[in-house]
Amino acid sequence: AVEDRYEELGELLSDPDVVSDTKRFMELSKEEASTRDTVATYRDYKRVLQNITDAEEMIKDASGDADLEEM
C-alpha cells in the first residue's frame, strides 16, 4: 500500500496540472519525501528475500555438488 502510494505520488508530481498548483505540489512533495525512506527500506527487504530464495534454489539444484553446498 505504501509502495503503491509512493509510485502514485511520483506520477502525480509529474502531472502538469499538479506542478502548476503550488500548494498541491508542495503537499504531495512532502508526502513523497516522508515515505521515501520507508519505501527504500521495503525494497531492500524484498531484494534480500529474493536473494535468499535464489540462494536456496541454487543449493537445491546443486544437491550433489559438494563444493557448492559448502558455500
PDB file of N, CA, C and O in Angstrom:
ATOM      1  N   ALA A   1       0.820  -1.194   0.000  1.00  0.00           N
ATOM      2  CA  ALA A   1       0.000   0.000   0.000  1.00  0.00           C
ATOM      3  C   ALA A   1       0.866   1.261   0.000  1.00  0.00           C
ATOM      4  O   ALA A   1       0.620   2.190  -0.769  1.00  0.00           O
ATOM      5  N   VAL A   2       1.886   1.286   0.874  1.00  0.00           N
ATOM      6  CA  VAL A   2       2.764   2.455   0.928  1.00  0.00           C
ATOM      7  C   VAL A   2       3.570   2.570  -0.361  1.00  0.00           C
ATOM      8  O   VAL A   2       3.760   3.664  -0.892  1.00  0.00           O
ATOM      9  N   GLU A   3       4.042   1.425  -0.859  1.00  0.00           N
ATOM     10  CA  GLU A   3       4.822   1.442  -2.098  1.00  0.00           C
ATOM     11  C   GLU A   3       3.952   1.901  -3.272  1.00  0.00           C
ATOM     12  O   GLU A   3       4.408   2.660  -4.127  1.00  0.00           O
ATOM     13  N   ASP A   4       2.709   1.441  -3.309  1.00  0.00           N
ATOM     14  CA  ASP A   4       1.793   1.864  -4.372  1.00  0.00           C
ATOM     15  C   ASP A   4       1.539   3.373  -4.306  1.00  0.00           C
ATOM     16  O   ASP A   4       1.529   4.061  -5.326  1.00  0.00           O
ATOM     17  N   ARG A   5       1.335   3.863  -3.096  1.00  0.00           N
ATOM     18  CA  ARG A   5       1.091   5.307  -2.931  1.00  0.00           C
ATOM     19  C   ARG A   5       2.326   6.103  -3.358  1.00  0.00           C
ATOM     20  O   ARG A   5       2.202   7.157  -3.983  1.00  0.00           O
ATOM     21  N   TYR A   6       3.500   5.605  -3.024  1.00  0.00           N
ATOM     22  CA  TYR A   6       4.746   6.271  -3.410  1.00  0.00           C
ATOM     23  C   TYR A   6       4.851   6.373  -4.931  1.00  0.00           C
ATOM     24  O   TYR A   6       5.224   7.416  -5.468  1.00  0.00           O
ATOM     25  N   GLU A   7       4.520   5.285  -5.616  1.00  0.00           N
ATOM     26  CA  GLU A   7       4.535   5.295  -7.085  1.00  0.00           C
ATOM     27  C   GLU A   7       3.511   6.288  -7.624  1.00  0.00           C
ATOM     28  O   GLU A   7       3.783   7.025  -8.572  1.00  0.00           O
ATOM     29  N   GLU A   8       2.333   6.296  -7.008  1.00  0.00           N
ATOM     30  CA  GLU A   8       1.285   7.231  -7.424  1.00  0.00           C
ATOM     31  C   GLU A   8       1.744   8.679  -7.229  1.00  0.00           C
ATOM     32  O   GLU A   8       1.496   9.536  -8.076  1.00  0.00           O
ATOM     33  N   LEU A   9       2.408   8.936  -6.114  1.00  0.00           N
ATOM     34  CA  LEU A   9       2.909  10.287  -5.855  1.00  0.00           C
ATOM     35  C   LEU A   9       3.914  10.713  -6.920  1.00  0.00           C
ATOM     36  O   LEU A   9       3.912  11.862  -7.361  1.00  0.00           O
ATOM     37  N   GLY A  10       4.767   9.786  -7.326  1.00  0.00           N
ATOM     38  CA  GLY A  10       5.726  10.091  -8.384  1.00  0.00           C
ATOM     39  C   GLY A  10       5.034  10.500  -9.669  1.00  0.00           C
ATOM     40  O   GLY A  10       5.459  11.433 -10.350  1.00  0.00           O
ATOM     41  N   GLU A  11       3.966   9.792  -9.994  1.00  0.00           N
ATOM     42  CA  GLU A  11       3.199  10.126 -11.198  1.00  0.00           C
ATOM     43  C   GLU A  11       2.503  11.481 -11.052  1.00  0.00           C
ATOM     44  O   GLU A  11       2.509  12.300 -11.970  1.00  0.00           O
ATOM     45  N   LEU A  12       1.907  11.697  -9.881  1.00  0.00           N
ATOM     46  CA  LEU A  12       1.207  12.964  -9.656  1.00  0.00           C
ATOM     47  C   LEU A  12       2.161  14.151  -9.725  1.00  0.00           C
ATOM     48  O   LEU A  12       1.815  15.202 -10.263  1.00  0.00           O
ATOM     49  N   LEU A  13       3.359  13.980  -9.182  1.00  0.00           N
ATOM     50  CA  LEU A  13       4.325  15.074  -9.172  1.00  0.00           C
ATOM     51  C   LEU A  13       4.852  15.398 -10.567  1.00  0.00           C
ATOM     52  O   LEU A  13       5.492  16.430 -10.771  1.00  0.00           O
ATOM     53  N   SER A  14       4.582  14.520 -11.519  1.00  0.00           N
ATOM     54  CA  SER A  14       4.965  14.764 -12.913  1.00  0.00           C
ATOM     55  C   SER A  14       3.814  15.348 -13.726  1.00  0.00           C
ATOM     56  O   SER A  14       3.999  15.755 -14.873  1.00  0.00           O
ATOM     57  N   ASP A  15       2.642  15.385 -13.137  1.00  0.00           N
ATOM     58  CA  ASP A  15       1.448  15.880 -13.825  1.00  0.00           C
ATOM     59  C   ASP A  15       1.512  17.408 -13.933  1.00  0.00           C
ATOM     60  O   ASP A  15       1.673  18.093 -12.924  1.00  0.00           O
ATOM     61  N   PRO A  16       1.389  17.936 -15.136  1.00  0.00           N
ATOM     62  CA  PRO A  16       1.450  19.397 -15.314  1.00  0.00           C
ATOM     63  C   PRO A  16       0.409  20.158 -14.493  1.00  0.00           C
ATOM     64  O   PRO A  16       0.678  21.268 -14.034  1.00  0.00           O
ATOM     65  N   ASP A  17      -0.777  19.573 -14.305  1.00  0.00           N
ATOM     66  CA  ASP A  17      -1.806  20.241 -13.505  1.00  0.00           C
ATOM     67  C   ASP A  17      -1.364  20.371 -12.048  1.00  0.00           C
ATOM     68  O   ASP A  17      -1.612  21.392 -11.407  1.00  0.00           O
ATOM     69  N   VAL A  18      -0.714  19.341 -11.535  1.00  0.00           N
ATOM     70  CA  VAL A  18      -0.230  19.374 -10.153  1.00  0.00           C
ATOM     71  C   VAL A  18       0.946  20.342 -10.038  1.00  0.00           C
ATOM     72  O   VAL A  18       1.027  21.119  -9.087  1.00  0.00           O
ATOM     73  N   VAL A  19       1.848  20.290 -11.004  1.00  0.00           N
ATOM     74  CA  VAL A  19       3.020  21.172 -10.981  1.00  0.00           C
ATOM     75  C   VAL A  19       2.596  22.642 -10.980  1.00  0.00           C
ATOM     76  O   VAL A  19       3.235  23.476 -10.340  1.00  0.00           O
ATOM     77  N   SER A  20       1.531  22.950 -11.690  1.00  0.00           N
ATOM     78  CA  SER A  20       1.074  24.344 -11.764  1.00  0.00           C
ATOM     79  C   SER A  20       0.325  24.786 -10.507  1.00  0.00           C
ATOM     80  O   SER A  20       0.129  25.983 -10.298  1.00  0.00           O
ATOM     81  N   ASP A  21      -0.095  23.842  -9.671  1.00  0.00           N
ATOM     82  CA  ASP A  21      -0.784  24.153  -8.413  1.00  0.00           C
ATOM     83  C   ASP A  21       0.242  24.038  -7.280  1.00  0.00           C
ATOM     84  O   ASP A  21       0.472  22.955  -6.741  1.00  0.00           O
ATOM     85  N   THR A  22       0.847  25.164  -6.935  1.00  0.00           N
ATOM     86  CA  THR A  22       1.963  25.173  -5.984  1.00  0.00           C
ATOM     87  C   THR A  22       1.602  24.517  -4.654  1.00  0.00           C
ATOM     88  O   THR A  22       2.383  23.734  -4.116  1.00  0.00           O
ATOM     89  N   LYS A  23       0.433  24.831  -4.129  1.00  0.00           N
ATOM     90  CA  LYS A  23       0.030  24.274  -2.833  1.00  0.00           C
ATOM     91  C   LYS A  23      -0.074  22.753  -2.914  1.00  0.00           C
ATOM     92  O   LYS A  23       0.463  22.046  -2.061  1.00  0.00           O
ATOM     93  N   ARG A  24      -0.748  22.260  -3.916  1.00  0.00           N
ATOM     94  CA  ARG A  24      -0.922  20.807  -4.101  1.00  0.00           C
ATOM     95  C   ARG A  24       0.434  20.135  -4.327  1.00  0.00           C
ATOM     96  O   ARG A  24       0.709  19.070  -3.774  1.00  0.00           O
ATOM     97  N   PHE A  25       1.270  20.764  -5.138  1.00  0.00           N
ATOM     98  CA  PHE A  25       2.591  20.215  -5.424  1.00  0.00           C
ATOM     99  C   PHE A  25       3.417  20.091  -4.141  1.00  0.00           C
ATOM    100  O   PHE A  25       4.080  19.076  -3.925  1.00  0.00           O
ATOM    101  N   MET A  26       3.379  21.113  -3.296  1.00  0.00           N
ATOM    102  CA  MET A  26       4.131  21.085  -2.039  1.00  0.00           C
ATOM    103  C   MET A  26       3.603  20.001  -1.103  1.00  0.00           C
ATOM    104  O   MET A  26       4.389  19.304  -0.461  1.00  0.00           O
ATOM    105  N   GLU A  27       2.279  19.852  -1.021  1.00  0.00           N
ATOM    106  CA  GLU A  27       1.691  18.817  -0.167  1.00  0.00           C
ATOM    107  C   GLU A  27       2.140  17.430  -0.615  1.00  0.00           C
ATOM    108  O   GLU A  27       2.547  16.600   0.198  1.00  0.00           O
ATOM    109  N   LEU A  28       2.059  17.194  -1.919  1.00  0.00           N
ATOM    110  CA  LEU A  28       2.443  15.888  -2.450  1.00  0.00           C
ATOM    111  C   LEU A  28       3.947  15.652  -2.316  1.00  0.00           C
ATOM    112  O   LEU A  28       4.379  14.526  -2.070  1.00  0.00           O
ATOM    113  N   SER A  29       4.733  16.694  -2.474  1.00  0.00           N
ATOM    114  CA  SER A  29       6.184  16.574  -2.319  1.00  0.00           C
ATOM    115  C   SER A  29       6.544  16.180  -0.894  1.00  0.00           C
ATOM    116  O   SER A  29       7.417  15.338  -0.681  1.00  0.00           O
ATOM    117  N   LYS A  30       5.877  16.783   0.076  1.00  0.00           N
ATOM    118  CA  LYS A  30       6.124  16.442   1.481  1.00  0.00           C
ATOM    119  C   LYS A  30       5.725  15.001   1.763  1.00  0.00           C
ATOM    120  O   LYS A  30       6.438  14.278   2.459  1.00  0.00           O
ATOM    121  N   GLU A  31       4.583  14.584   1.222  1.00  0.00           N
ATOM    122  CA  GLU A  31       4.141  13.204   1.422  1.00  0.00           C
ATOM    123  C   GLU A  31       5.122  12.225   0.781  1.00  0.00           C
ATOM    124  O   GLU A  31       5.453  11.193   1.366  1.00  0.00           O
ATOM    125  N   GLU A  32       5.578  12.553  -0.410  1.00  0.00           N
ATOM    126  CA  GLU A  32       6.545  11.691  -1.102  1.00  0.00           C
ATOM    127  C   GLU A  32       7.839  11.590  -0.299  1.00  0.00           C
ATOM    128  O   GLU A  32       8.397  10.502  -0.151  1.00  0.00           O
ATOM    129  N   ALA A  33       8.309  12.701   0.209  1.00  0.00           N
ATOM    130  CA  ALA A  33       9.550  12.715   0.990  1.00  0.00           C
ATOM    131  C   ALA A  33       9.404  11.911   2.277  1.00  0.00           C
ATOM    132  O   ALA A  33      10.349  11.252   2.711  1.00  0.00           O
ATOM    133  N   SER A  34       8.227  11.964   2.886  1.00  0.00           N
ATOM    134  CA  SER A  34       8.026  11.255   4.151  1.00  0.00           C
ATOM    135  C   SER A  34       7.930   9.743   3.965  1.00  0.00           C
ATOM    136  O   SER A  34       8.131   8.994   4.921  1.00  0.00           O
ATOM    137  N   THR A  35       7.631   9.289   2.768  1.00  0.00           N
ATOM    138  CA  THR A  35       7.533   7.845   2.524  1.00  0.00           C
ATOM    139  C   THR A  35       8.766   7.277   1.825  1.00  0.00           C
ATOM    140  O   THR A  35       8.906   6.058   1.720  1.00  0.00           O
ATOM    141  N   ARG A  36       9.653   8.135   1.349  1.00  0.00           N
ATOM    142  CA  ARG A  36      10.807   7.699   0.555  1.00  0.00           C
ATOM    143  C   ARG A  36      11.678   6.679   1.297  1.00  0.00           C
ATOM    144  O   ARG A  36      12.005   5.630   0.742  1.00  0.00           O
ATOM    145  N   ASP A  37      12.055   6.976   2.538  1.00  0.00           N
ATOM    146  CA  ASP A  37      12.923   6.063   3.287  1.00  0.00           C
ATOM    147  C   ASP A  37      12.235   4.733   3.573  1.00  0.00           C
ATOM    148  O   ASP A  37      12.860   3.675   3.499  1.00  0.00           O
ATOM    149  N   THR A  38      10.954   4.790   3.897  1.00  0.00           N
ATOM    150  CA  THR A  38      10.202   3.566   4.168  1.00  0.00           C
ATOM    151  C   THR A  38      10.162   2.682   2.933  1.00  0.00           C
ATOM    152  O   THR A  38      10.375   1.473   3.023  1.00  0.00           O
ATOM    153  N   VAL A  39       9.893   3.273   1.793  1.00  0.00           N
ATOM    154  CA  VAL A  39       9.819   2.515   0.545  1.00  0.00           C
ATOM    155  C   VAL A  39      11.195   1.954   0.178  1.00  0.00           C
ATOM    156  O   VAL A  39      11.296   0.813  -0.271  1.00  0.00           O
ATOM    157  N   ALA A  40      12.235   2.733   0.363  1.00  0.00           N
ATOM    158  CA  ALA A  40      13.589   2.253   0.059  1.00  0.00           C
ATOM    159  C   ALA A  40      13.942   1.062   0.941  1.00  0.00           C
ATOM    160  O   ALA A  40      14.510   0.080   0.463  1.00  0.00           O
ATOM    161  N   THR A  41      13.611   1.144   2.219  1.00  0.00           N
ATOM    162  CA  THR A  41      13.883   0.039   3.140  1.00  0.00           C
ATOM    163  C   THR A  41      13.074  -1.187   2.761  1.00  0.00           C
ATOM    164  O   THR A  41      13.594  -2.303   2.789  1.00  0.00           O
ATOM    165  N   TYR A  42      11.817  -1.001   2.407  1.00  0.00           N
ATOM    166  CA  TYR A  42      10.965  -2.117   1.993  1.00  0.00           C
ATOM    167  C   TYR A  42      11.510  -2.779   0.731  1.00  0.00           C
ATOM    168  O   TYR A  42      11.524  -4.005   0.628  1.00  0.00           O
ATOM    169  N   ARG A  43      11.952  -1.982  -0.213  1.00  0.00           N
ATOM    170  CA  ARG A  43      12.502  -2.540  -1.457  1.00  0.00           C
ATOM    171  C   ARG A  43      13.802  -3.298  -1.183  1.00  0.00           C
ATOM    172  O   ARG A  43      14.056  -4.336  -1.795  1.00  0.00           O
ATOM    173  N   ASP A  44      14.619  -2.786  -0.272  1.00  0.00           N
ATOM    174  CA  ASP A  44      15.830  -3.515   0.125  1.00  0.00           C
ATOM    175  C   ASP A  44      15.455  -4.857   0.747  1.00  0.00           C
ATOM    176  O   ASP A  44      16.077  -5.879   0.457  1.00  0.00           O
ATOM    177  N   TYR A  45      14.444  -4.848   1.595  1.00  0.00           N
ATOM    178  CA  TYR A  45      13.962  -6.069   2.243  1.00  0.00           C
ATOM    179  C   TYR A  45      13.498  -7.086   1.199  1.00  0.00           C
ATOM    180  O   TYR A  45      13.845  -8.264   1.282  1.00  0.00           O
ATOM    181  N   LYS A  46      12.719  -6.632   0.222  1.00  0.00           N
ATOM    182  CA  LYS A  46      12.249  -7.538  -0.831  1.00  0.00           C
ATOM    183  C   LYS A  46      13.422  -8.106  -1.627  1.00  0.00           C
ATOM    184  O   LYS A  46      13.411  -9.276  -2.008  1.00  0.00           O
ATOM    185  N   ARG A  47      14.428  -7.278  -1.874  1.00  0.00           N
ATOM    186  CA  ARG A  47      15.605  -7.716  -2.622  1.00  0.00           C
ATOM    187  C   ARG A  47      16.368  -8.795  -1.839  1.00  0.00           C
ATOM    188  O   ARG A  47      16.820  -9.781  -2.420  1.00  0.00           O
ATOM    189  N   VAL A  48      16.507  -8.604  -0.529  1.00  0.00           N
ATOM    190  CA  VAL A  48      17.183  -9.593   0.316  1.00  0.00           C
ATOM    191  C   VAL A  48      16.398 -10.900   0.323  1.00  0.00           C
ATOM    192  O   VAL A  48      16.987 -11.976   0.213  1.00  0.00           O
ATOM    193  N   LEU A  49      15.088 -10.819   0.451  1.00  0.00           N
ATOM    194  CA  LEU A  49      14.271 -12.036   0.413  1.00  0.00           C
ATOM    195  C   LEU A  49      14.446 -12.777  -0.904  1.00  0.00           C
ATOM    196  O   LEU A  49      14.532 -14.005  -0.922  1.00  0.00           O
ATOM    197  N   GLN A  50      14.498 -12.035  -2.005  1.00  0.00           N
ATOM    198  CA  GLN A  50      14.692 -12.664  -3.308  1.00  0.00           C
ATOM    199  C   GLN A  50      16.066 -13.312  -3.393  1.00  0.00           C
ATOM    200  O   GLN A  50      16.205 -14.400  -3.952  1.00  0.00           O
ATOM    201  N   ASN A  51      17.080 -12.654  -2.845  1.00  0.00           N
ATOM    202  CA  ASN A  51      18.426 -13.229  -2.835  1.00  0.00           C
ATOM    203  C   ASN A  51      18.468 -14.524  -2.033  1.00  0.00           C
ATOM    204  O   ASN A  51      19.133 -15.482  -2.427  1.00  0.00           O
ATOM    205  N   ILE A  52      17.763 -14.552  -0.916  1.00  0.00           N
ATOM    206  CA  ILE A  52      17.692 -15.768  -0.099  1.00  0.00           C
ATOM    207  C   ILE A  52      17.009 -16.877  -0.880  1.00  0.00           C
ATOM    208  O   ILE A  52      17.489 -18.011  -0.902  1.00  0.00           O
ATOM    209  N   THR A  53      15.900 -16.560  -1.516  1.00  0.00           N
ATOM    210  CA  THR A  53      15.176 -17.550  -2.318  1.00  0.00           C
ATOM    211  C   THR A  53      16.059 -18.082  -3.438  1.00  0.00           C
ATOM    212  O   THR A  53      16.097 -19.287  -3.685  1.00  0.00           O
ATOM    213  N   ASP A  54      16.767 -17.187  -4.112  1.00  0.00           N
ATOM    214  CA  ASP A  54      17.661 -17.606  -5.192  1.00  0.00           C
ATOM    215  C   ASP A  54      18.767 -18.518  -4.669  1.00  0.00           C
ATOM    216  O   ASP A  54      19.102 -19.520  -5.302  1.00  0.00           O
ATOM    217  N   ALA A  55      19.331 -18.174  -3.519  1.00  0.00           N
ATOM    218  CA  ALA A  55      20.395 -18.991  -2.936  1.00  0.00           C
ATOM    219  C   ALA A  55      19.870 -20.366  -2.542  1.00  0.00           C
ATOM    220  O   ALA A  55      20.543 -21.375  -2.752  1.00  0.00           O
ATOM    221  N   GLU A  56      18.675 -20.406  -1.975  1.00  0.00           N
ATOM    222  CA  GLU A  56      18.074 -21.693  -1.610  1.00  0.00           C
ATOM    223  C   GLU A  56      17.849 -22.555  -2.844  1.00  0.00           C
ATOM    224  O   GLU A  56      18.064 -23.766  -2.805  1.00  0.00           O
ATOM    225  N   GLU A  57      17.417 -21.935  -3.939  1.00  0.00           N
ATOM    226  CA  GLU A  57      17.212 -22.673  -5.187  1.00  0.00           C
ATOM    227  C   GLU A  57      18.532 -23.207  -5.732  1.00  0.00           C
ATOM    228  O   GLU A  57      18.596 -24.333  -6.224  1.00  0.00           O
ATOM    229  N   MET A  58      19.579 -22.398  -5.643  1.00  0.00           N
ATOM    230  CA  MET A  58      20.893 -22.851  -6.109  1.00  0.00           C
ATOM    231  C   MET A  58      21.359 -24.068  -5.312  1.00  0.00           C
ATOM    232  O   MET A  58      21.896 -25.022  -5.876  1.00  0.00           O
ATOM    233  N   ILE A  59      21.149 -24.025  -4.008  1.00  0.00           N
ATOM    234  CA  ILE A  59      21.548 -25.144  -3.152  1.00  0.00           C
ATOM    235  C   ILE A  59      20.729 -26.375  -3.497  1.00  0.00           C
ATOM    236  O   ILE A  59      21.264 -27.479  -3.596  1.00  0.00           O
ATOM    237  N   LYS A  60      19.437 -26.183  -3.679  1.00  0.00           N
ATOM    238  CA  LYS A  60      18.549 -27.292  -4.017  1.00  0.00           C
ATOM    239  C   LYS A  60      18.938 -27.903  -5.359  1.00  0.00           C
ATOM    240  O   LYS A  60      18.989 -29.125  -5.494  1.00  0.00           O
ATOM    241  N   ASP A  61      19.212 -27.056  -6.352  1.00  0.00           N
ATOM    242  CA  ASP A  61      19.566 -27.528  -7.687  1.00  0.00           C
ATOM    243  C   ASP A  61      20.927 -28.206  -7.712  1.00  0.00           C
ATOM    244  O   ASP A  61      21.191 -29.047  -8.572  1.00  0.00           O
ATOM    245  N   ALA A  62      21.782 -27.846  -6.780  1.00  0.00           N
ATOM    246  CA  ALA A  62      23.145 -28.376  -6.781  1.00  0.00           C
ATOM    247  C   ALA A  62      23.321 -29.509  -5.776  1.00  0.00           C
ATOM    248  O   ALA A  62      24.447 -29.833  -5.399  1.00  0.00           O
ATOM    249  N   SER A  63      22.228 -30.107  -5.345  1.00  0.00           N
ATOM    250  CA  SER A  63      22.371 -31.197  -4.377  1.00  0.00           C
ATOM    251  C   SER A  63      23.200 -32.297  -5.021  1.00  0.00           C
ATOM    252  O   SER A  63      22.777 -32.939  -5.982  1.00  0.00           O
ATOM    253  N   GLY A  64      24.350 -32.490  -4.487  1.00  0.00           N
ATOM    254  CA  GLY A  64      25.281 -33.434  -5.073  1.00  0.00           C
ATOM    255  C   GLY A  64      26.583 -32.760  -5.449  1.00  0.00           C
ATOM    256  O   GLY A  64      27.602 -33.428  -5.623  1.00  0.00           O
ATOM    257  N   ASP A  65      26.560 -31.439  -5.576  1.00  0.00           N
ATOM    258  CA  ASP A  65      27.786 -30.692  -5.831  1.00  0.00           C
ATOM    259  C   ASP A  65      28.309 -30.221  -4.476  1.00  0.00           C
ATOM    260  O   ASP A  65      27.888 -29.181  -3.970  1.00  0.00           O
ATOM    261  N   ALA A  66      29.227 -30.988  -3.893  1.00  0.00           N
ATOM    262  CA  ALA A  66      29.702 -30.744  -2.533  1.00  0.00           C
ATOM    263  C   ALA A  66      30.326 -29.361  -2.379  1.00  0.00           C
ATOM    264  O   ALA A  66      30.147 -28.722  -1.343  1.00  0.00           O
ATOM    265  N   ASP A  67      31.052 -28.888  -3.384  1.00  0.00           N
ATOM    266  CA  ASP A  67      31.684 -27.572  -3.286  1.00  0.00           C
ATOM    267  C   ASP A  67      30.648 -26.462  -3.155  1.00  0.00           C
ATOM    268  O   ASP A  67      30.824 -25.546  -2.351  1.00  0.00           O
ATOM    269  N   LEU A  68      29.583 -26.532  -3.924  1.00  0.00           N
ATOM    270  CA  LEU A  68      28.548 -25.504  -3.880  1.00  0.00           C
ATOM    271  C   LEU A  68      27.761 -25.585  -2.577  1.00  0.00           C
ATOM    272  O   LEU A  68      27.387 -24.553  -2.020  1.00  0.00           O
ATOM    273  N   GLU A  69      27.505 -26.786  -2.087  1.00  0.00           N
ATOM    274  CA  GLU A  69      26.755 -26.935  -0.845  1.00  0.00           C
ATOM    275  C   GLU A  69      27.506 -26.326   0.330  1.00  0.00           C
ATOM    276  O   GLU A  69      26.880 -25.825   1.264  1.00  0.00           O
ATOM    277  N   GLU A  70      28.838 -26.358   0.301  1.00  0.00           N
ATOM    278  CA  GLU A  70      29.619 -25.787   1.388  1.00  0.00           C
ATOM    279  C   GLU A  70      29.509 -24.274   1.429  1.00  0.00           C
ATOM    280  O   GLU A  70      29.724 -23.672   2.481  1.00  0.00           O
ATOM    281  N   MET A  71      29.183 -23.654   0.321  1.00  0.00           N
ATOM    282  CA  MET A  71      29.052 -22.198   0.275  1.00  0.00           C
ATOM    283  C   MET A  71      27.838 -21.818   1.069  1.00  0.00           C
ATOM    284  O   MET A  71      27.517 -20.634   1.178  1.00  0.00           O
TER     285      MET A  71
END
